Amino acid sequence: MTSERGSRQRRSRRADPANGIDVQGVNKTLRGRQILRDACLVVPRGTVAVMEGDNGAGKTTLVRILSTVVSPDTGRVLVNGYDVMSQALQVRRSIGVSFANERSLYWRINAFQNLELFGKIAGLKKKVIMERAVALVDELHLGRVATGQVSRMSTGQRQRLMVARALLTDPAVILLDEPFRGLDEEGLQTLLELVTSRARAGKTVLIVAPLIDAVTGVADRTYRIEGGTVRVGAPGSGVRPVPELP
């Protein structure tokens, strides 16, 4: 009995959440190919971090590990102070994630109906869902198209809607995988202003993008992933492996 109680306490125990994201020594092999190699990444709360890398470098795999979709082979991963392996439920409740896949939306209904559906799945009350949905649609400048079918939206508009879905639960950690795809200059600036405001409110934001030139102005930290290893800084800025923290 005592052993079972101790096990439950360890599963519910939360590490210091000063770092919204804390990845140490992570390795991951998929279909015989090593995607991540001793990857380390630390993003404090209240920070916008941007990670770039070539296709197949391991960016999306790392986001999938952070969001508990994929398990690491080895290493430690904490999100909002929770372990992705032993505290996956707490991690999922702490994050909002947007993957670079428009098909994650329901195309035959409108933006508000999408947000209402995902809000219900997350366990939010209808009043809270609608208040937040209205605010997010306004912030992301989707008002003109929010009542039409998602199938009639442009790629950039659907991209902004996926970000709205990620933010609907007011998560502590925001994971955005290639969120700028299809955005024009106005849409890009709108999204950058939104993620910056969330970081200033104490949220942790990780943006994954092929190139980070357009977003370095809002990034508190920049990283590049090469050969499955995370390095600090953008190309030409003296990149170096991320040091492991004690």
Order of alpha helices (4+ residues) and beta strands (2+ residues): alpha-beta-beta-beta-alpha-beta-beta-alpha-beta-alpha-alpha-alpha-beta-alpha-beta-beta-beta-beta
